């Protein structure tokens, strides 16, 4: 069994991973940049290593200094968390070459699935519908015009290597195809090192439904249910819940079948998520695979009682899943609200120093994953997420009331937060009735 | 008259989109700051010619740090 893990990340996810490691008697190494010297979670780690300056390229994205930190501390394994290097095949490969266990899918799989067109083709081959569009890259604006004229306008130009909601550009028709194509290409080259693009049709009033799965290294794959993540701003999630109001029993078992087919065809092992888009008429289309632990994983942990981080560690240790699809139980309803350091009206980031902090009253049905303390600095260099508040209860209404109570009691002063938006969403009639889709924030608030 | 265009948010300089000698107009974007993974556009409050570019990609910026110097028309 693994005895020491280095966590190559920052923020709340470091605390989250340390918590499971403690339960499993595994020692932990946390790394930090100069901007995170005072980060509260560093106190929870057994060892800490400074890996560089605030600029993430020189610290949290720096292969060499992170692998050196693992060598220095004799860490046997590396957990990449989410974001940063978590889905970077070349990093996973460098980690393995250094003799360190990588907690995630194999480098070969990560490299292949970093191409969205590769995934779309593979999924199409196993007869699972993908969002209508091209399976191959488009080479120029004429390809876009041909597609639009032969199928439908408007369409999205998407980056083959894109992610995080970046590089999704809408083309309204023939006239703006060239301009949008060039823009997408240059965003891709700057942000992802590749300007390769493909086309996806726009699925209006769609809902974002994703399936969490665990796959071991012996060919077993079990789905841990769906999460609905339709409430988004700028293509980024803000409220997530499970179960989804629109996923029927039949839908669920179909989505589980599709997920297992895709995972096995890819040769994927580890924890992962397959994102589907559900159209208004109830069809589900493959969107993408997230090859990492996800921010919203606590929602699933609440419903199933499965510790996903624990299974990431066990799968990396070549253990076999000790449960099957039939034995996984889904109990009650869970909702997560992400609290960002942003202006609740404009969503403009709000870095600064936390002057005052008051957590909600302790409640066994409320989980708060965070990296907060009074006087902590919220640096401008990284993701704005401050905390996740997750509520569980027997049904959706009770879970949402519990979450509203907790968010109302949660006081963070010194930086602006999205708590007021979270509350506005949860209290809205549309949300309470479940009338949500991916344009909810733009259209209803 | 010389005027500086300053950072309005802390963060890392994502890019400077003008070069020395460029003629720019009021409201034009001169640079972009990456603050918490969001790109914030930095625009000039006056028209003029770019005299000096002070910021470069990945510079660590605080609020009010000068990024570009403009020779204004007034």
Boltz contact constraints between the chains, C-beta under 6 A:
constraints:
  - contact:
      token1: [A, 55]
      token2: [B, 58]
      max_distance: 6.0
  - contact:
      token1: [A, 349]
      token2: [B, 35]
      max_distance: 6.0
  - contact:
      token1: [A, 349]
      token2: [B, 36]
      max_distance: 6.0
  - contact:
      token1: [A, 349]
      token2: [B, 38]
      max_distance: 6.0
  - contact:
      token1: [A, 351]
      token2: [B, 10]
      max_distance: 6.0
  - contact:
      token1: [A, 380]
      token2: [B, 10]
      max_distance: 6.0
  - contact:
      token1: [A, 380]
      token2: [B, 11]
      max_distance: 6.0
  - contact:
      token1: [A, 380]
      token2: [B, 35]
      max_distance: 6.0
  - contact:
      token1: [A, 380]
      token2: [B, 36]
      max_distance: 6.0
  - contact:
      token1: [A, 383]
      token2: [B, 37]
      max_distance: 6.0
  - contact:
      token1: [A, 384]
      token2: [B, 36]
      max_distance: 6.0
